[in-house]
């Protein structure tokens, strides 16, 4: 659980990827990783692969391009799934993922590959509520998973990885069998309206990217997160921190 801060905290820029694939038996699936219990932010939660935008991600002064490069890099670092253009050799990919002996974009160039930023579709931008000691502005991108890449986790930052049926994720959240962070939950619900990746990508052609900063409101049953009603989600408020059960 995050601590609060009395002084203004500037959010750090981060990027995350909603990796999708079609399954003949499960319908639309999304790749998720479970963060390790020792992580300082969102320990134990199931999340999308992603992380902080670093200096190496800025090739030009174009911020969106930097966020996309960060999304590709972080996706690979956290899942071993490489979003790249060019012929991907599996053995060098696996070796570099386990032993990154050079900067990511240098390695791509060495392999005659380019980050597939065109395959990333900007879906939403969420900023951590004000008043918290750790704040992030996370840029969420949708991408179709490359054929033949199933994903993995490093066993440290992420202790599990899985392709999850979207409808089952939403069902488990609604039945309170699974707890997700507010943005993760809302983005899964948004995707659950579609039956396959083709429908999702078609919807992204005219998609308006919402810029969301939830407001936290204390009510009788706990802390509620509230977002603008016109943000494009089916609901605009959620109980994010229930009151503890009486002992």
TITI-304593 format. One record per residue (C-alpha): residue number from 1; residue in one letter; x, y, z. Coordinates in nm, 4 decimals, always signed. Example, Ala and Ser with C-alpha at 12.3 -4.5 7.8 and 13.67 -1.06 7.14 Angstrom:
REM TITI-304593
{i = 1 aa = a X = +1.2300 Y = -0.4500 Z = +0.7800}
{i = 2 aa = s X = +1.3670 Y = -0.1060 Z = +0.7140}
//
This chain:
REM TITI-304593
{i = 1 aa = x X = +0.0000 Y = +0.0000 Z = +0.0000}
{i = 2 aa = x X = +0.1311 Y = +0.3417 Z = -0.0904}
{i = 3 aa = x X = +0.2024 Y = +0.6022 Z = +0.1744}
{i = 4 aa = x X = +0.0763 Y = +0.9582 Z = +0.1494}
{i = 5 aa = x X = +0.2841 Y = +1.2703 Z = +0.1054}
{i = 6 aa = x X = +0.2217 Y = +1.6248 Z = +0.2273}
{i = 7 aa = x X = +0.4487 Y = +1.7727 Z = -0.0401}
{i = 8 aa = x X = +0.3632 Y = +1.7693 Z = -0.4118}
{i = 9 aa = x X = +0.5148 Y = +1.4706 Z = -0.5942}
{i = 10 aa = x X = +0.5901 Y = +1.4963 Z = -0.9662}
{i = 11 aa = x X = +0.4763 Y = +1.1775 Z = -1.1426}
{i = 12 aa = x X = +0.7417 Y = +0.9743 Z = -1.3238}
{i = 13 aa = x X = +0.6675 Y = +0.8827 Z = -1.6852}
{i = 14 aa = x X = +0.6122 Y = +0.5138 Z = -1.7520}
{i = 15 aa = x X = +0.4795 Y = +0.2947 Z = -2.0308}
{i = 16 aa = x X = +0.2929 Y = -0.0331 Z = -2.0328}
{i = 17 aa = x X = +0.1754 Y = -0.2793 Z = -2.2995}
{i = 18 aa = x X = -0.1574 Y = -0.4580 Z = -2.3216}
{i = 19 aa = x X = -0.0472 Y = -0.7604 Z = -2.5257}
{i = 20 aa = x X = -0.3370 Y = -0.9392 Z = -2.6942}
{i = 21 aa = x X = -0.3834 Y = -1.2639 Z = -2.8815}
{i = 22 aa = x X = -0.6720 Y = -1.4750 Z = -3.0087}
{i = 23 aa = x X = -0.7369 Y = -1.8226 Z = -2.8712}
{i = 24 aa = x X = -0.9697 Y = -2.0715 Z = -3.0374}
{i = 25 aa = x X = -1.0737 Y = -2.2062 Z = -2.6966}
{i = 26 aa = x X = -1.0572 Y = -1.8930 Z = -2.4759}
{i = 27 aa = x X = -1.1390 Y = -1.6057 Z = -2.7084}
{i = 28 aa = x X = -0.9487 Y = -1.2813 Z = -2.6489}
{i = 29 aa = x X = -0.6503 Y = -1.3246 Z = -2.4169}
{i = 30 aa = x X = -0.4137 Y = -1.0762 Z = -2.2532}
{i = 31 aa = x X = -0.0630 Y = -1.1300 Z = -2.1185}
{i = 32 aa = x X = -0.0085 Y = -1.0433 Z = -1.7523}
{i = 33 aa = x X = +0.2688 Y = -1.0786 Z = -1.4974}
{i = 34 aa = x X = +0.2516 Y = -1.1045 Z = -1.1190}
{i = 35 aa = x X = +0.4848 Y = -0.8649 Z = -0.9412}
{i = 36 aa = x X = +0.7111 Y = -1.0025 Z = -0.6696}
{i = 37 aa = x X = +0.6183 Y = -0.9525 Z = -0.3056}
{i = 38 aa = x X = +0.9418 Y = -0.7592 Z = -0.2439}
{i = 39 aa = x X = +0.8680 Y = -0.4908 Z = -0.5045}
{i = 40 aa = x X = +0.8228 Y = -0.1400 Z = -0.3620}
{i = 41 aa = x X = +0.5270 Y = -0.0606 Z = -0.5896}
{i = 42 aa = x X = +0.2179 Y = -0.2819 Z = -0.6310}
{i = 43 aa = x X = +0.3754 Y = -0.5973 Z = -0.4784}
{i = 44 aa = x X = +0.1829 Y = -0.9152 Z = -0.5497}
{i = 45 aa = x X = -0.0484 Y = -0.7586 Z = -0.8075}
{i = 46 aa = x X = -0.1130 Y = -0.8904 Z = -1.1578}
{i = 47 aa = x X = -0.0171 Y = -0.6161 Z = -1.4053}
{i = 48 aa = x X = +0.0712 Y = -0.5565 Z = -1.7695}
{i = 49 aa = x X = +0.4432 Y = -0.5561 Z = -1.8567}
{i = 50 aa = x X = +0.5893 Y = -0.2071 Z = -1.8408}
{i = 51 aa = x X = +0.8103 Y = +0.0338 Z = -1.6511}
{i = 52 aa = x X = +0.9800 Y = +0.3710 Z = -1.6279}
{i = 53 aa = x X = +1.0677 Y = +0.5755 Z = -1.9382}
{i = 54 aa = x X = +1.4479 Y = +0.6048 Z = -1.9404}
{i = 55 aa = x X = +1.6881 Y = +0.8476 Z = -2.1094}
{i = 56 aa = x X = +1.7751 Y = +0.5891 Z = -2.3754}
{i = 57 aa = x X = +1.4121 Y = +0.5897 Z = -2.4923}
{i = 58 aa = x X = +1.4358 Y = +0.9510 Z = -2.6100}
{i = 59 aa = x X = +1.5670 Y = +0.9440 Z = -2.9659}
{i = 60 aa = x X = +1.4139 Y = +1.2840 Z = -3.0469}
{i = 61 aa = x X = +1.2077 Y = +1.5432 Z = -2.8595}
{i = 62 aa = x X = +0.8919 Y = +1.3490 Z = -2.9480}
{i = 63 aa = x X = +0.7495 Y = +1.2327 Z = -2.6143}
{i = 64 aa = x X = +0.5019 Y = +0.9834 Z = -2.7638}
{i = 65 aa = x X = +0.7828 Y = +0.8189 Z = -2.9605}
{i = 66 aa = x X = +0.9831 Y = +0.7888 Z = -2.6371}
{i = 67 aa = x X = +0.6887 Y = +0.6329 Z = -2.4543}
{i = 68 aa = x X = +0.6492 Y = +0.3792 Z = -2.7329}
{i = 69 aa = x X = +1.0196 Y = +0.2918 Z = -2.7293}
{i = 70 aa = x X = +1.0004 Y = +0.2503 Z = -2.3525}
{i = 71 aa = x X = +0.6957 Y = +0.0262 Z = -2.3943}
{i = 72 aa = x X = +0.8835 Y = -0.2018 Z = -2.6369}
{i = 73 aa = x X = +1.1935 Y = -0.2137 Z = -2.4160}
{i = 74 aa = x X = +1.0076 Y = -0.2730 Z = -2.0898}
{i = 75 aa = x X = +0.7790 Y = -0.5295 Z = -2.2489}
{i = 76 aa = x X = +1.0821 Y = -0.7306 Z = -2.3557}
{i = 77 aa = x X = +1.2643 Y = -0.6912 Z = -2.0241}
{i = 78 aa = x X = +0.9646 Y = -0.8059 Z = -1.8223}
{i = 79 aa = x X = +0.8122 Y = -1.0697 Z = -2.0501}
{i = 80 aa = x X = +1.0773 Y = -1.1749 Z = -2.3089}
{i = 81 aa = x X = +0.8237 Y = -1.0822 Z = -2.5786}
{i = 82 aa = x X = +0.9961 Y = -0.8707 Z = -2.8433}
{i = 83 aa = x X = +0.7923 Y = -0.6249 Z = -3.0486}
{i = 84 aa = x X = +1.0305 Y = -0.5703 Z = -3.3374}
{i = 85 aa = x X = +1.0479 Y = -0.5487 Z = -3.7151}
{i = 86 aa = x X = +1.2923 Y = -0.7809 Z = -3.8869}
{i = 87 aa = x X = +1.3905 Y = -1.1466 Z = -3.8613}
{i = 88 aa = x X = +1.3980 Y = -1.2450 Z = -3.4938}
{i = 89 aa = x X = +1.6358 Y = -1.5291 Z = -3.4091}
{i = 90 aa = x X = +1.5103 Y = -1.7177 Z = -3.1045}
{i = 91 aa = x X = +1.8476 Y = -1.8240 Z = -2.9630}
{i = 92 aa = x X = +2.0042 Y = -1.4734 Z = -2.9546}
{i = 93 aa = x X = +1.6774 Y = -1.3355 Z = -2.8165}
{i = 94 aa = x X = +1.6715 Y = -1.5831 Z = -2.5272}
{i = 95 aa = x X = +2.0413 Y = -1.5310 Z = -2.4564}
{i = 96 aa = x X = +2.0124 Y = -1.1517 Z = -2.4458}
{i = 97 aa = x X = +1.6974 Y = -1.1593 Z = -2.2317}
{i = 98 aa = x X = +1.8836 Y = -1.3623 Z = -1.9685}
{i = 99 aa = x X = +2.2198 Y = -1.1862 Z = -2.0179}
{i = 100 aa = x X = +2.1710 Y = -0.8257 Z = -2.1386}
{i = 101 aa = x X = +2.5341 Y = -0.7425 Z = -2.2083}
{i = 102 aa = x X = +2.4594 Y = -0.4172 Z = -2.3933}
{i = 103 aa = x X = +2.1858 Y = -0.1485 Z = -2.4023}
{i = 104 aa = x X = +1.8608 Y = -0.2743 Z = -2.5511}
{i = 105 aa = x X = +1.8496 Y = -0.0513 Z = -2.8591}
{i = 106 aa = x X = +2.2161 Y = -0.1221 Z = -2.9343}
{i = 107 aa = x X = +2.1329 Y = -0.4919 Z = -2.9242}
{i = 108 aa = x X = +1.8392 Y = -0.4417 Z = -3.1598}
{i = 109 aa = x X = +2.0665 Y = -0.2639 Z = -3.4076}
{i = 110 aa = x X = +2.3243 Y = -0.5401 Z = -3.3695}
{i = 111 aa = x X = +2.0526 Y = -0.7923 Z = -3.4635}
{i = 112 aa = x X = +1.9331 Y = -0.5812 Z = -3.7590}
{i = 113 aa = x X = +1.6017 Y = -0.5232 Z = -3.5846}
{i = 114 aa = x X = +1.3881 Y = -0.2160 Z = -3.5213}
{i = 115 aa = x X = +1.1454 Y = -0.1512 Z = -3.2385}
{i = 116 aa = x X = +0.7941 Y = -0.2007 Z = -3.3767}
{i = 117 aa = x X = +0.6494 Y = +0.1244 Z = -3.2456}
{i = 118 aa = x X = +0.3998 Y = +0.1327 Z = -3.5343}
{i = 119 aa = x X = +0.2370 Y = -0.1779 Z = -3.3911}
{i = 120 aa = x X = +0.1640 Y = +0.0031 Z = -3.0646}
{i = 121 aa = x X = -0.1733 Y = +0.1767 Z = -3.0339}
{i = 122 aa = x X = -0.2014 Y = +0.4468 Z = -2.7684}
{i = 123 aa = x X = -0.4959 Y = +0.3476 Z = -2.5524}
{i = 124 aa = x X = -0.4980 Y = +0.5513 Z = -2.2303}
{i = 125 aa = x X = -0.2956 Y = +0.7665 Z = -1.9938}
{i = 126 aa = x X = -0.3401 Y = +0.7251 Z = -1.6189}
{i = 127 aa = x X = -0.1740 Y = +0.9356 Z = -1.3495}
{i = 128 aa = x X = -0.1529 Y = +0.8255 Z = -0.9867}
{i = 129 aa = x X = -0.3824 Y = +1.0335 Z = -0.7620}
{i = 130 aa = x X = -0.2396 Y = +1.3385 Z = -0.5893}
{i = 131 aa = x X = -0.1205 Y = +1.3083 Z = -0.2316}
{i = 132 aa = x X = +0.0666 Y = +0.9784 Z = -0.2679}
{i = 133 aa = x X = +0.4388 Y = +0.9434 Z = -0.2069}
{i = 134 aa = x X = +0.4935 Y = +0.7526 Z = -0.5341}
{i = 135 aa = x X = +0.3249 Y = +0.8815 Z = -0.8472}
{i = 136 aa = x X = +0.3422 Y = +0.7703 Z = -1.2102}
{i = 137 aa = x X = +0.1934 Y = +0.8841 Z = -1.5374}
{i = 138 aa = x X = +0.1508 Y = +0.5560 Z = -1.7229}
{i = 139 aa = x X = +0.0938 Y = +0.5471 Z = -2.0973}
{i = 140 aa = x X = -0.0902 Y = +0.2274 Z = -2.1920}
{i = 141 aa = x X = -0.0437 Y = +0.0861 Z = -2.5420}
{i = 142 aa = x X = -0.2268 Y = -0.2005 Z = -2.7105}
{i = 143 aa = x X = -0.0309 Y = -0.4441 Z = -2.9274}
{i = 144 aa = x X = -0.0994 Y = -0.7766 Z = -3.0942}
{i = 145 aa = x X = +0.1391 Y = -1.0397 Z = -2.9643}
{i = 146 aa = x X = +0.3961 Y = -1.1628 Z = -3.2181}
{i = 147 aa = x X = +0.3333 Y = -1.5149 Z = -3.3445}
{i = 148 aa = x X = +0.5412 Y = -1.7801 Z = -3.1733}
{i = 149 aa = x X = +0.6319 Y = -1.5740 Z = -2.8667}
{i = 150 aa = x X = +0.4634 Y = -1.7009 Z = -2.5517}
{i = 151 aa = x X = +0.6292 Y = -1.4868 Z = -2.2829}
{i = 152 aa = x X = +0.8038 Y = -1.5539 Z = -1.9527}
{i = 153 aa = x X = +0.8990 Y = -1.3848 Z = -1.6248}
{i = 154 aa = x X = +1.2348 Y = -1.3252 Z = -1.4580}
{i = 155 aa = x X = +1.1376 Y = -1.4758 Z = -1.1224}
{i = 156 aa = x X = +1.2413 Y = -1.1613 Z = -0.9334}
{i = 157 aa = x X = +1.0497 Y = -0.8508 Z = -1.0397}
{i = 158 aa = x X = +0.7809 Y = -1.0807 Z = -1.1772}
{i = 159 aa = x X = +0.7185 Y = -1.4189 Z = -1.0157}
{i = 160 aa = x X = +0.4552 Y = -1.5488 Z = -1.2554}
{i = 161 aa = x X = +0.3356 Y = -1.4853 Z = -1.6101}
{i = 162 aa = x X = +0.0254 Y = -1.6035 Z = -1.7922}
{i = 163 aa = x X = -0.2022 Y = -1.5537 Z = -2.0877}
{i = 164 aa = x X = -0.5376 Y = -1.4760 Z = -1.9299}
{i = 165 aa = x X = -0.8859 Y = -1.4949 Z = -2.0750}
{i = 166 aa = x X = -1.0205 Y = -1.1417 Z = -2.0493}
{i = 167 aa = x X = -1.3757 Y = -1.2421 Z = -1.9647}
{i = 168 aa = x X = -1.2485 Y = -1.4583 Z = -1.6767}
{i = 169 aa = x X = -1.0365 Y = -1.1736 Z = -1.5383}
{i = 170 aa = x X = -1.3346 Y = -0.9395 Z = -1.5330}
{i = 171 aa = x X = -1.5561 Y = -1.2092 Z = -1.3807}
{i = 172 aa = x X = -1.3036 Y = -1.2782 Z = -1.1033}
{i = 173 aa = x X = -1.2719 Y = -0.9079 Z = -1.0232}
{i = 174 aa = x X = -1.6486 Y = -0.8641 Z = -1.0057}
{i = 175 aa = x X = -1.6819 Y = -1.1700 Z = -0.7813}
{i = 176 aa = x X = -1.3968 Y = -1.0346 Z = -0.5606}
{i = 177 aa = x X = -1.1780 Y = -1.3389 Z = -0.6234}
{i = 178 aa = x X = -0.9102 Y = -1.1181 Z = -0.7820}
{i = 179 aa = x X = -0.7936 Y = -0.7694 Z = -0.6909}
{i = 180 aa = x X = -0.6410 Y = -0.5494 Z = -0.9611}
{i = 181 aa = x X = -0.5133 Y = -0.1953 Z = -0.9481}
{i = 182 aa = x X = -0.7686 Y = +0.0588 Z = -1.0673}
{i = 183 aa = x X = -0.6164 Y = +0.1264 Z = -1.4155}
{i = 184 aa = x X = -0.5508 Y = -0.2448 Z = -1.4773}
{i = 185 aa = x X = -0.9077 Y = -0.3341 Z = -1.3891}
{i = 186 aa = x X = -1.0616 Y = -0.0567 Z = -1.5987}
{i = 187 aa = x X = -0.8502 Y = -0.1336 Z = -1.9049}
{i = 188 aa = x X = -0.9368 Y = -0.5035 Z = -1.8821}
{i = 189 aa = x X = -1.3064 Y = -0.4148 Z = -1.8637}
{i = 190 aa = x X = -1.2684 Y = -0.1859 Z = -2.1660}
{i = 191 aa = x X = -1.1115 Y = -0.4670 Z = -2.3698}
{i = 192 aa = x X = -1.3685 Y = -0.7237 Z = -2.2581}
{i = 193 aa = x X = -1.6303 Y = -0.5705 Z = -2.4904}
{i = 194 aa = x X = -1.4423 Y = -0.7222 Z = -2.7882}
{i = 195 aa = x X = -1.4251 Y = -1.0833 Z = -2.9018}
{i = 196 aa = x X = -1.0970 Y = -1.0793 Z = -3.0949}
{i = 197 aa = x X = -0.7896 Y = -0.8685 Z = -3.1725}
{i = 198 aa = x X = -0.9273 Y = -0.7583 Z = -3.5106}
{i = 199 aa = x X = -1.2201 Y = -0.5863 Z = -3.3395}
{i = 200 aa = x X = -0.9861 Y = -0.4162 Z = -3.0904}
{i = 201 aa = x X = -0.7533 Y = -0.2829 Z = -3.3593}
{i = 202 aa = x X = -1.0474 Y = -0.1566 Z = -3.5635}
{i = 203 aa = x X = -1.1777 Y = +0.0316 Z = -3.2592}
{i = 204 aa = x X = -0.8367 Y = +0.1906 Z = -3.2065}
{i = 205 aa = x X = -0.8520 Y = +0.3666 Z = -3.5459}
{i = 206 aa = x X = -1.0817 Y = +0.6387 Z = -3.4098}
{i = 207 aa = x X = -0.9994 Y = +0.5991 Z = -3.0430}
{i = 208 aa = x X = -0.9686 Y = +0.9121 Z = -2.8289}
{i = 209 aa = x X = -0.6993 Y = +0.8641 Z = -2.5646}
{i = 210 aa = x X = -0.8379 Y = +0.9486 Z = -2.2182}
{i = 211 aa = x X = -0.6096 Y = +1.1328 Z = -1.9758}
{i = 212 aa = x X = -0.7196 Y = +1.0106 Z = -1.6348}
{i = 213 aa = x X = -0.6197 Y = +1.1151 Z = -1.2824}
{i = 214 aa = x X = -0.8498 Y = +0.9410 Z = -1.0343}
{i = 215 aa = x X = -0.9789 Y = +1.1273 Z = -0.7316}
{i = 216 aa = x X = -0.9873 Y = +0.9304 Z = -0.4079}
{i = 217 aa = x X = -1.2962 Y = +0.9737 Z = -0.1910}
{i = 218 aa = x X = -1.3482 Y = +0.8283 Z = +0.1555}
{i = 219 aa = x X = -1.6949 Y = +0.6815 Z = +0.2064}
{i = 220 aa = x X = -1.8610 Y = +0.4682 Z = +0.4712}
{i = 221 aa = x X = -1.7417 Y = +0.1406 Z = +0.3167}
{i = 222 aa = x X = -1.3868 Y = +0.2461 Z = +0.2215}
{i = 223 aa = x X = -1.1906 Y = +0.4484 Z = -0.0343}
{i = 224 aa = x X = -1.3477 Y = +0.4985 Z = -0.3761}
{i = 225 aa = x X = -1.1636 Y = +0.5932 Z = -0.6942}
{i = 226 aa = x X = -1.3519 Y = +0.8314 Z = -0.9210}
{i = 227 aa = x X = -1.2695 Y = +0.9158 Z = -1.2834}
{i = 228 aa = x X = -1.4455 Y = +1.1450 Z = -1.5344}
{i = 229 aa = x X = -1.7690 Y = +0.9983 Z = -1.6687}
{i = 230 aa = x X = -1.6579 Y = +1.0823 Z = -2.0246}
{i = 231 aa = x X = -1.3270 Y = +0.8914 Z = -2.0009}
{i = 232 aa = x X = -1.4702 Y = +0.6123 Z = -2.2165}
{i = 233 aa = x X = -1.5085 Y = +0.3413 Z = -1.9533}
{i = 234 aa = x X = -1.8321 Y = +0.1647 Z = -1.8613}
{i = 235 aa = x X = -1.8097 Y = +0.2781 Z = -1.4986}
{i = 236 aa = x X = -1.6559 Y = +0.5916 Z = -1.3518}
{i = 237 aa = x X = -1.6124 Y = +0.4955 Z = -0.9871}
{i = 238 aa = x X = -1.4942 Y = +0.1897 Z = -0.7972}
{i = 239 aa = x X = -1.4308 Y = +0.0809 Z = -0.4391}
{i = 240 aa = x X = -1.0512 Y = +0.0517 Z = -0.4487}
{i = 241 aa = x X = -0.9778 Y = +0.0043 Z = -0.0782}
{i = 242 aa = x X = -1.2556 Y = -0.1549 Z = +0.1278}
{i = 243 aa = x X = -1.2671 Y = -0.1131 Z = +0.5031}
{i = 244 aa = x X = -1.0841 Y = -0.3977 Z = +0.6801}
{i = 245 aa = x X = -1.3007 Y = -0.6850 Z = +0.7969}
{i = 246 aa = x X = -1.3936 Y = -0.6567 Z = +1.1668}
{i = 247 aa = x X = -1.1926 Y = -0.8876 Z = +1.3901}
//
